[in-house]
Amino acid sequence: MGAQYKRSKNLKFINPYTFVPTPRNKKVNRSGLDERGSGNLHTGVLTCRLYVRTPLGIPDAELAGKDRNEHTEYPFFSYKDGEKSVYAIPGSSLRGPLRSVFETATDSCFSTLRKDTGLSRRVSNREAYSPGILRWEKGEWHLYKADRYLLAVDPKGGKSYTKYGNWPSNTYVTISGKGKDKPRIARTAEGEELRYGDRVDFRAYREGEGAYKKGGVPIWAGVAKDVRLKRGGTDGAGGRLTGFVYIGETFGRKKHGESIFVPVSEVKDLTGEQLQKAYEGLLEALDIYRDSAVNRSKDHSGYKDFDHAQREQGIPVWYDIGDQKLSPASIGRTFYRTTLNELAGDRQPCTDRKQLCEACALFGMAGVESLGSRIRISDAAAVGEPVSQKAALMILGQPRYSYMPFYAKAAAGVPRSYDEKHVEIAGRKFYWHNKKAAEDKSIYAAKDGDNMKNQMNSTMELVMPGAEFCFRIYYDGITEEQLEKLMWCVNFGENIKEGDLCHKLGHGKPLGLGSVKIVIEENEERIFRDGMYEWKRKTPCKEGGTPELKNMNALKRVMNFKGPGQDIPIMYPDVADVDGRPFKEPRSNDSARHVWYAKNKESKRERDDPTEMLPNINKGDQALHGYVKTADEGFQRGARNNSRFQNGNYKNGGRK
């Protein structure tokens, strides 16, 4: 039984990210390229200065190095000026955040959204899928219900064929090819290799533990013994059964082995069209499993032998009729029927010059007819020699769109599925500023210790607060309105070094890194007069301009360097021990950060402890609450001592 936790109303924190809402039913203002108005168009250059407010990490991936533990260390990006190395911020690292702000301020399209982007989730134990065989017959997919027989794996790796119970020795196989580079292959005692999808025949052993049940429900129809590759012949000859080998991923202590799926009868509840869509979702799920940025398990091969199974006479899969889904695992990852593109509504990326949102009209777009950008941003070169420090950063979380209490919203209650009516995505993602990171390294750095540097985190060279960078924004043939909106999105209408409204750049934004203030020092415009070109220089006023924009209140709130305005740690959700203190590293599975997410969305909850949704960006109170481990009266002790969660041990996510 896992550890027990209870939510503490005194353990408060603010999630590192929030969202600017994007109502699904709201139309995007689009117009043609030739509808920019008859006024004069402007061409010129904005000279800008960037002031670093919290440590800034711009990793140079080409010069990165790894140690023997596969821990990566990144130097700050730089270029050579003669013999001298100059710290720099690539123009692309500036362009992305500026465009993101411009898209939000003009309520433009989601320019980076890819076509047919699926949304997935991990199936819980209570929702385990059923075994089946997928076959391509008569030009479409057919699904067959299957009985599952255990392909028992010897826990001693074939050294002794130790039995779990009274199973015969010829029930056992060994597994080879563990890891990311090779598929997992079962090998029988006779040395025959069995791969995922192979057609085999076997005898069923159903005595003793061979009739294994859990909660009175049979987990498998029996144990497969004397397994052999099927080499023709009639199915069922000599009392033998015919099925298809299913080999999942890494072998855990609670896992008895792999499986053989024996087809029983066709599933008629799903049409060929529904199965085709489910199959496409299955392939998308496999892409996620094979993405090293998402799937970080060193022993997970990403179902590498699935391609082999597709070449056989049937593909062992797991299915759910109600969800209309297929999965590579019974409690694996599955896709919603509704795509992110559908949830984005009218904000799907522009593809037509005759239908351009404001951001694409200025920054360009790729589509049927690509459109070049009207602006170009130079690299930002450091002024003088900035002070830099190396830091092994805390482990960063990955976006989890499947966590609906944070990434989705509904008209009422907690959304359970993206396939429900009236469910919307939370909006455009932004990170809160954390001014404490300017002075307190524990906000972003991993705790010193033997395991502070591993595959899960990285060491980054950071340029420290006080550094300055200069860059230019070149604009060509844009309207007065576009120029005013661009300038506002650069300096937020306060053109002073000490201004509160800042951008976020570079690596480690959830940890408080990358807060910068940008000031426009000069606007130099090229004027055509009396048949001649001349340059007109103008220093923007300190207050800047305030053009007509959207989402102003939300943008000003999240861009405020002072943060959400609450003296509460800004950190990823976490759990604490009985005294309200962070657990020591390395943690067990029962004390890992993911426990908070699981506890927060449990379906059975007390009335006074509802699932916590991510607060609306404009809400004054952004606080969420941590869970503390219970043990006898441990919760009461934790409740008395939980000020440590706020005022020392956690320090906005740092571990003291």
C-alpha positions in Angstrom: 0.0 0.0 0.0 1.4 3.4 -0.9 2.0 6.3 1.4 -1.1 8.3 2.6 -1.3 12.0 2.1 -3.7 14.8 3.1 -4.0 18.3 1.7 -2.7 21.0 4.0 -4.4 24.4 3.8 -1.2 26.0 5.2 1.2 24.6 2.6 0.8 27.2 -0.1 2.5 27.6 -3.4 2.0 29.3 -6.8 2.4 27.2 -10.0 5.2 28.5 -12.2 3.0 28.9 -15.3 -0.4 30.4 -16.0 -2.6 31.0 -19.1 -4.1 34.0 -20.9 -7.6 32.7 -21.9 -8.4 32.1 -25.5 -12.2 31.5 -25.8 -12.8 28.8 -28.4 -15.9 30.5 -30.0 -14.2 33.9 -30.5 -13.2 34.7 -34.0 -9.7 35.9 -35.0 -9.6 39.2 -36.9 -8.1 38.4 -40.3 -7.7 40.5 -43.5 -5.9 40.3 -46.8 -2.3 41.4 -47.3 -3.4 44.3 -49.5 -5.9 45.6 -46.9 -3.3 47.5 -44.7 -4.7 50.9 -45.5 -3.7 53.7 -47.7 -1.5 55.6 -45.2 2.3 55.9 -45.4 4.2 52.7 -44.7 7.2 52.8 -42.4 10.7 51.4 -42.8 13.4 51.7 -40.2 15.2 50.2 -37.2 14.6 50.1 -33.5 17.8 50.1 -31.4 17.1 48.2 -28.2 18.9 47.6 -24.9 18.2 44.5 -22.8 18.7 44.5 -19.0 19.1 41.1 -17.3 17.0 41.0 -14.1 17.3 37.3 -13.1 20.0 34.9 -14.2 19.8 34.2 -17.9 20.6 30.9 -19.6 21.0 30.8 -23.4 22.5 27.3 -24.0 25.0 26.8 -26.8 24.0 23.3 -27.9 26.9 22.9 -30.3 29.5 23.2 -27.5 27.6 21.1 -24.9 29.5 18.3 -23.2 28.4 15.2 -21.2 30.1 13.6 -18.3 30.2 9.8 -17.5 26.7 10.0 -16.0 25.3 11.5 -19.2 24.8 14.8 -17.5 24.9 17.7 -20.0 26.7 21.0 -19.4 25.9 24.0 -21.6 28.1 27.1 -22.0 26.3 30.4 -22.6 25.9 31.2 -26.3 28.7 33.2 -27.8 30.4 34.2 -31.1 34.0 35.1 -32.0 35.0 38.7 -32.6 38.6 38.2 -33.7 40.2 36.4 -30.7 37.5 37.5 -28.3 34.4 35.5 -27.4 31.3 37.7 -27.1 28.3 36.5 -25.1 25.2 36.9 -27.3 21.5 36.1 -27.5 20.5 34.8 -30.9 17.8 36.8 -32.7 15.6 33.7 -32.8 15.6 33.6 -29.0 14.3 37.1 -29.0 11.9 36.7 -31.9 9.9 33.8 -30.3 9.0 35.6 -27.0 8.2 38.9 -28.9 6.0 37.1 -31.3 4.2 35.3 -28.5 3.4 38.6 -26.8 2.3 40.2 -30.1 0.0 37.2 -30.8 -1.5 37.5 -27.3 -1.9 41.3 -27.5 -3.6 41.1 -30.9 -5.5 37.8 -30.2 -3.9 36.3 -33.3 -3.5 32.6 -34.4 -1.4 29.9 -32.7 1.3 30.1 -35.3 3.3 27.2 -33.9 0.4 24.8 -33.8 1.1 21.8 -36.1 -1.6 20.2 -38.2 -3.6 17.4 -36.6 -2.0 17.7 -33.2 -3.4 15.0 -30.9 -4.0 15.2 -27.2 -3.1 12.1 -25.1 -3.5 10.8 -21.6 -2.3 7.9 -19.6 -4.9 5.3 -18.8 -5.4 4.7 -15.0 -5.4 1.2 -13.4 -9.2 1.5 -13.0 -9.6 2.0 -16.7 -7.3 -0.8 -18.0 -7.9 -1.7 -21.6 -8.8 -5.1 -23.0 -6.5 -7.3 -25.1 -7.2 -7.6 -28.8 -5.8 -8.4 -32.2 -5.9 -5.8 -35.0 -5.9 -7.1 -38.5 -6.0 -5.5 -42.0 -8.6 -7.3 -44.0 -10.5 -6.4 -47.1 -9.1 -2.9 -47.3 -9.8 -1.9 -43.7 -9.0 -2.6 -40.1 -10.8 -5.3 -38.1 -10.5 -5.8 -34.3 -10.8 -9.2 -32.6 -11.4 -9.7 -28.9 -8.6 -11.9 -27.4 -7.9 -14.1 -24.5 -4.7 -13.3 -22.7 -2.3 -16.1 -21.8 0.8 -15.4 -19.6 4.2 -15.8 -21.2 6.1 -16.3 -17.9 9.5 -14.7 -17.6 12.0 -16.4 -15.4 13.0 -13.9 -12.6 16.5 -15.4 -12.4 17.2 -14.6 -16.1 17.3 -18.3 -17.2 19.9 -19.3 -14.6 17.6 -21.6 -12.7 14.1 -21.3 -14.2 12.8 -20.6 -10.7 9.1 -21.1 -10.5 6.5 -18.6 -9.1 4.5 -21.5 -8.0 3.9 -25.0 -9.3 4.3 -24.0 -13.0 6.2 -26.5 -15.2 9.7 -25.4 -16.3 8.6 -25.2 -20.0 6.3 -22.3 -19.2 9.3 -20.0 -18.7 11.1 -17.7 -21.2 13.9 -15.2 -20.7 14.0 -11.6 -22.1 16.9 -10.1 -24.0 17.4 -6.8 -25.7 16.4 -4.6 -22.8 16.8 -0.9 -23.3 16.4 1.9 -25.8 18.6 0.6 -28.5 17.1 -2.9 -29.0 13.6 -4.4 -29.0 12.8 -6.8 -26.1 12.8 -10.4 -27.4 11.6 -13.5 -25.5 13.8 -16.7 -25.7 12.4 -20.1 -24.9 14.3 -22.8 -23.0 15.0 -24.4 -26.5 16.6 -21.2 -27.7 13.8 -20.1 -30.0 13.4 -16.3 -30.2 9.9 -14.8 -30.0 9.2 -11.2 -31.1 6.3 -8.8 -30.6 3.6 -9.9 -33.1 5.0 -13.4 -33.9 2.4 -16.1 -34.5 3.0 -19.0 -32.1 1.2 -22.1 -30.9 1.3 -23.5 -27.3 -0.4 -25.5 -24.7 -2.4 -23.9 -21.9 -1.6 -24.5 -18.2 -4.6 -23.6 -16.0 -3.9 -25.4 -12.8 -2.9 -23.8 -9.4 -1.5 -20.3 -10.0 -2.0 -20.8 -13.7 -5.6 -19.7 -13.0 -4.4 -16.5 -11.4 -7.2 -14.1 -10.3 -7.1 -10.6 -8.8 -10.2 -9.6 -6.8 -12.0 -12.7 -8.1 -11.4 -11.6 -11.7 -9.2 -13.7 -14.0 -6.1 -11.8 -15.1 -5.3 -14.3 -17.8 -6.9 -17.3 -19.3 -4.0 -19.5 -18.3 -0.2 -19.8 -18.6 1.4 -20.6 -22.0 3.8 -23.6 -22.0 5.8 -25.3 -24.7 5.6 -22.2 -26.9 6.8 -22.5 -30.5 6.8 -20.3 -33.5 3.8 -21.2 -35.7 5.1 -22.8 -38.9 1.8 -23.5 -40.8 -0.7 -26.2 -40.1 -4.2 -26.0 -38.7 -5.0 -23.9 -35.6 -5.9 -26.0 -32.6 -4.2 -29.2 -33.8 -3.3 -31.6 -31.1 -5.0 -29.4 -28.4 -2.6 -26.6 -29.0 -3.7 -23.0 -29.2 -2.6 -20.3 -31.7 -2.0 -16.7 -30.7 0.3 -13.7 -31.1 3.1 -12.7 -28.9 2.8 -9.4 -27.0 5.9 -8.0 -25.4 5.5 -4.8 -23.4 8.1 -2.6 -21.8 10.5 -3.0 -18.9 10.0 -5.9 -16.5 9.1 -4.8 -13.0 8.8 -6.7 -9.7 5.0 -6.8 -9.9 5.0 -8.1 -13.4 4.8 -11.9 -13.9 5.8 -11.8 -17.6 4.6 -11.0 -21.1 1.6 -12.3 -23.0 0.2 -14.3 -25.9 -3.1 -13.0 -27.3 -5.5 -15.6 -28.7 -8.2 -14.1 -31.0 -11.7 -15.2 -30.0 -14.3 -13.2 -31.9 -14.6 -10.0 -33.9 -15.5 -6.8 -32.1 -18.5 -5.4 -34.0 -19.0 -2.2 -31.9 -16.4 -0.2 -33.8 -16.7 0.7 -37.5 -13.8 0.6 -39.9 -13.7 4.4 -39.9 -13.5 4.4 -36.1 -10.8 1.8 -36.1 -8.8 3.8 -38.7 -8.9 6.9 -36.4 -8.0 4.7 -33.4 -5.1 3.2 -35.3 -3.8 6.7 -36.2 -4.1 7.7 -32.5 -2.1 4.5 -31.6 0.7 5.6 -33.9 0.8 9.1 -32.3 1.0 7.4 -28.9 4.0 5.4 -30.1 5.7 8.7 -31.3 5.3 10.0 -27.8 6.8 6.9 -26.3 9.8 7.2 -28.7 10.4 10.9 -27.9 13.3 11.0 -25.5 12.2 14.5 -24.3 9.0 13.0 -23.0 9.9 9.4 -22.2 13.0 9.5 -20.1 13.1 5.9 -18.8 16.5 4.5 -19.8 15.1 1.0 -20.2 12.0 1.9 -22.3 12.5 1.0 -26.0 9.4 2.8 -27.2 7.8 -0.5 -28.4 10.6 -0.7 -31.0 9.3 -4.1 -32.3 5.8 -2.7 -33.1 6.9 -2.2 -36.7 7.7 -6.0 -36.8 4.2 -6.8 -35.5 2.7 -4.7 -38.4 4.3 -7.1 -40.9 2.7 -10.1 -39.3 -0.8 -11.5 -39.5 -2.1 -9.6 -36.5 -1.1 -6.8 -34.2 -1.6 -7.4 -30.4 -3.1 -4.2 -29.0 -5.2 -3.1 -26.1 -8.6 -1.4 -26.7 -11.5 0.3 -25.1 -14.9 0.4 -26.9 -16.2 3.3 -24.9 -13.2 5.5 -25.6 -12.9 4.1 -29.2 -9.2 3.9 -28.6 -6.3 1.5 -29.2 -3.2 1.5 -27.0 0.2 -0.3 -26.9 -0.4 -1.0 -23.2 -3.3 -1.9 -21.0 -2.6 1.1 -18.8 -0.6 3.0 -21.4 -1.1 6.2 -23.3 -4.1 6.9 -25.5 -5.4 9.9 -27.6 -8.6 11.9 -27.3 -10.8 12.0 -30.3 -10.8 15.8 -30.2 -7.5 17.3 -31.5 -5.8 20.4 -30.2 -6.5 22.0 -33.5 -10.3 21.6 -33.0 -10.0 23.0 -29.5 -8.1 26.0 -30.9 -11.1 27.0 -32.9 -10.5 29.9 -35.3 -6.9 30.3 -33.9 -5.4 27.6 -36.2 -2.3 28.9 -38.0 -2.9 31.2 -41.0 -2.2 29.6 -44.4 -3.6 32.1 -46.9 -2.4 35.7 -47.7 -6.0 36.7 -48.1 -6.8 35.6 -44.6 -4.0 36.9 -42.3 -4.2 37.5 -38.5 -2.3 40.6 -37.3 0.7 38.6 -36.1 1.2 36.7 -39.3 0.8 39.9 -41.3 3.8 41.3 -39.4 6.0 38.3 -38.6 5.2 36.2 -41.7 3.7 32.7 -42.1 4.2 29.4 -43.9 1.3 28.0 -45.8 -0.1 27.6 -49.3 1.5 30.9 -50.1 4.3 31.6 -47.6 4.8 35.2 -46.5 8.1 36.7 -45.4 8.4 38.6 -42.2 8.2 42.4 -42.2 10.7 42.5 -39.3 14.1 41.2 -38.7 15.7 40.9 -35.2 19.5 40.9 -34.9 21.5 38.9 -32.4 21.9 40.8 -29.0 25.6 41.3 -28.2 26.7 41.7 -24.6 27.9 45.1 -23.4 31.3 44.7 -21.8 32.0 41.4 -20.0 29.0 40.1 -18.1 29.5 38.1 -14.9 28.5 34.5 -15.3 28.2 31.5 -13.1 27.6 27.8 -13.6 24.7 26.1 -11.9 23.3 22.5 -12.0 19.6 23.3 -12.4 16.7 21.6 -10.8 14.8 19.1 -12.9 12.3 20.8 -15.2 8.8 19.5 -15.8 7.4 18.6 -19.2 4.1 20.0 -20.5 1.3 17.6 -19.6 -1.7 18.6 -21.7 -3.5 15.5 -20.2 -3.5 17.1 -16.8 -6.9 18.8 -17.3 -7.2 20.7 -14.0 -4.3 22.9 -15.3 -4.5 22.7 -19.1 -8.3 22.8 -19.6 -11.4 24.5 -18.4 -15.1 23.9 -18.5 -18.3 25.9 -17.9 -18.8 24.1 -14.6 -16.8 21.7 -12.5 -13.6 19.9 -13.3 -13.2 18.8 -17.0 -12.6 15.1 -17.3 -12.0 14.7 -21.0 -11.2 16.9 -24.0 -14.0 15.0 -25.8 -16.7 16.5 -23.5 -18.8 19.3 -24.8 -17.9 22.9 -23.9 -14.4 22.0 -22.8 -11.7 24.5 -23.8 -7.9 24.7 -23.6 -6.7 27.0 -20.8 -5.1 29.4 -23.3 -1.7 30.8 -24.1 1.0 29.7 -21.7 3.2 32.2 -19.8 5.5 31.9 -16.8 5.4 34.1 -13.7 8.4 36.2 -12.9 10.2 35.3 -9.7 12.3 38.2 -8.5 13.8 36.1 -5.7 15.8 34.2 -8.2 17.9 37.3 -8.7 19.6 36.8 -5.4 18.8 33.3 -4.1 20.5 30.5 -6.0 18.4 27.9 -4.2 15.4 29.0 -6.2 16.8 27.3 -9.4 19.9 25.3 -8.5 19.8 21.6 -7.5 20.7 20.7 -4.0 24.4 19.8 -3.5 24.9 16.0 -3.2 25.9 12.9 -4.9 22.9 12.9 -7.2 22.7 16.5 -8.1 24.0 15.9 -11.6 22.2 13.3 -13.7 20.4 12.7 -17.0 17.3 14.4 -15.8 18.8 17.9 -15.3 21.6 20.0 -16.8 24.3 22.4 -15.8 24.0 25.8 -17.4 26.3 28.8 -17.6 24.2 31.7 -16.5 24.7 35.4 -17.1 23.9 37.1 -13.9 21.7 40.1 -13.2 23.1 43.5 -14.1 24.3 42.4 -17.6 23.3 44.4 -20.6 22.8 43.4 -24.3 22.1 45.5 -27.4 20.2 44.5 -30.5 18.2 45.9 -33.3 14.8 45.3 -34.8 14.6 46.2 -38.5 11.1 46.8 -39.9 10.1 47.2 -43.6 6.9 48.6 -45.1 4.7 48.4 -42.0 1.7 50.6 -41.1 1.7 53.2 -38.3 -0.6 50.9 -36.3 1.7 47.9 -36.7 4.7 50.0 -35.6 2.9 51.2 -32.5 1.8 47.7 -31.5 5.3 46.3 -32.1 6.9 48.9 -29.9 4.4 48.3 -27.1 5.1 44.5 -27.3 8.8 45.3 -26.9 8.7 47.7 -23.9 5.1 47.3 -22.7 4.5 51.0 -22.8 7.1 51.8 -20.1 10.4 52.6 -21.8 12.7 52.8 -18.7 15.3 50.5 -17.4 13.6 50.2 -14.0 10.2 49.3 -15.5 8.3 46.5 -13.9 7.0 44.8 -17.1 9.6 42.3 -18.3 10.0 39.5 -20.9 11.0 35.9 -20.2 13.9 34.5 -22.3 16.0 31.4 -22.5 16.2 28.2 -20.5 14.7 27.6 -17.0 11.8 30.0 -17.1 9.8 27.8 -14.6 12.7 28.2 -12.1 12.6 31.9 -12.2 15.4 32.4 -14.8 15.4 34.6 -17.8 13.6 37.8 -16.6 14.7 40.7 -18.8 13.6 44.3 -19.3 13.9 45.7 -22.9 14.1 49.4 -23.6 13.9 51.1 -27.1 16.7 53.6 -27.1 16.1 55.0 -30.6 13.7 54.7 -33.6 15.5 55.5 -36.8 13.2 55.7 -39.7 14.0 56.0 -43.4 12.0 58.9 -45.0 11.6 59.5 -48.8 11.5 63.2 -49.4 12.0 65.3 -52.5 13.2 62.3 -54.4 15.8 61.5 -51.8 16.0 59.1 -48.8 17.0 60.4 -45.4 17.0 59.0 -41.9 14.9 60.5 -39.1 16.0 59.7 -35.6 13.6 59.7 -32.7 14.1 58.8 -29.0 10.9 57.1 -27.7 9.4 58.7 -24.6 9.6 57.0 -21.3 5.9 56.2 -21.1 5.8 54.8 -24.6 2.5 54.5 -26.4 -0.7 52.6 -25.6 -2.3 51.4 -28.9 -5.6 49.5 -28.9 -4.7 46.0 -27.9 -6.4 42.9 -26.3 -5.7 40.9 -23.2 -3.9 44.0 -21.7 -4.7 43.3 -18.0 -3.7 39.6 -18.3 -0.4 40.5 -20.1 0.5 43.3 -17.7 -0.1 40.9 -14.7 2.0 38.0 -15.9 4.8 40.3 -17.2 5.1 42.1 -13.9 8.6 41.4 -12.4 7.0 41.6 -8.9 5.2 38.4 -9.7 1.7 37.5 -8.7 1.9 39.8 -5.8 1.8 37.2 -3.0 4.6 36.2 -0.6 4.2 32.6 -1.5 6.7 30.2 -3.1 6.5 29.9 -6.9 7.3 26.2 -7.6 6.0 23.1 -9.2 3.4 21.2 -7.2 5.0 18.9 -4.6 4.4 16.7 -1.5 6.1 17.0 1.9 6.9 14.7 4.8 5.0 14.6 8.1 6.7 17.7 9.3 5.9 19.7 6.2 9.5 19.5 4.9 10.7 18.4 1.4 11.7 14.8 1.0 15.4 14.0 0.7 16.7 13.0 -2.7 16.6 10.5 -4.3 13.0 9.9 -3.6 10.9 6.8 -3.7 7.9 6.6 -6.1 5.5 7.2 -3.1 7.2 10.6 -2.3 7.8 11.8 -5.9 6.3 15.1 -7.2 3.8 13.3 -9.4 2.0 12.2 -6.2 0.6 15.7 -5.9 -1.0 15.6 -9.4 -2.5 12.1 -8.8 -3.9 13.1 -5.4 -5.3 16.3 -6.8 -7.4 14.7 -9.5 -8.6 11.6 -7.6 -12.3 11.0 -8.4 -13.2 10.1 -4.8 -12.7 13.3 -2.7 -13.9 14.8 0.5 -16.4 17.6 0.2 -14.1 20.2 1.8 -11.2 19.1 -0.5 -12.2 19.6 -4.1 -9.8 19.2 -7.0 -7.8 22.4 -7.4 -7.9 24.0 -10.8 -5.2 26.4 -11.9 -6.5 29.8 -10.9 -7.5 32.3 -13.6 -4.7 34.7 -14.4 -6.7 37.7 -13.3 -7.6 36.2 -10.0 -5.9 37.9 -7.1 -5.2 34.7 -5.1 -3.1 32.3 -7.2 -2.3 29.9 -4.3 -2.6 26.1 -4.5 -2.0 23.8 -1.6 0.6 21.0 -1.0 0.0 17.5 0.4 1.7 16.3 3.5 2.3 12.7 4.4 0.2 11.3 7.2 1.4 8.9 9.9 -0.5 8.7 13.2 -0.6 12.3 14.2 2.0 13.3 11.6 -0.5 15.6 9.8 -1.0 17.7 12.9 2.7 18.0 13.3 3.1 18.9 9.7 0.3 21.5 9.9 2.1 23.2 12.8 5.5 23.2 11.0 4.4 23.9 7.5 5.7 27.4 7.5 9.0 25.8 6.6 7.4 25.0 3.2 7.0 28.7 2.6 9.9 30.3 4.5 12.9 28.1 4.1 13.1 24.5 3.0 11.2 25.0 -0.3 12.1 28.7 -1.0 10.1 28.9 -4.3 11.1 25.5 -5.4 14.7 25.4 -4.1 15.6 22.6 -1.7 17.6 24.0 1.2 
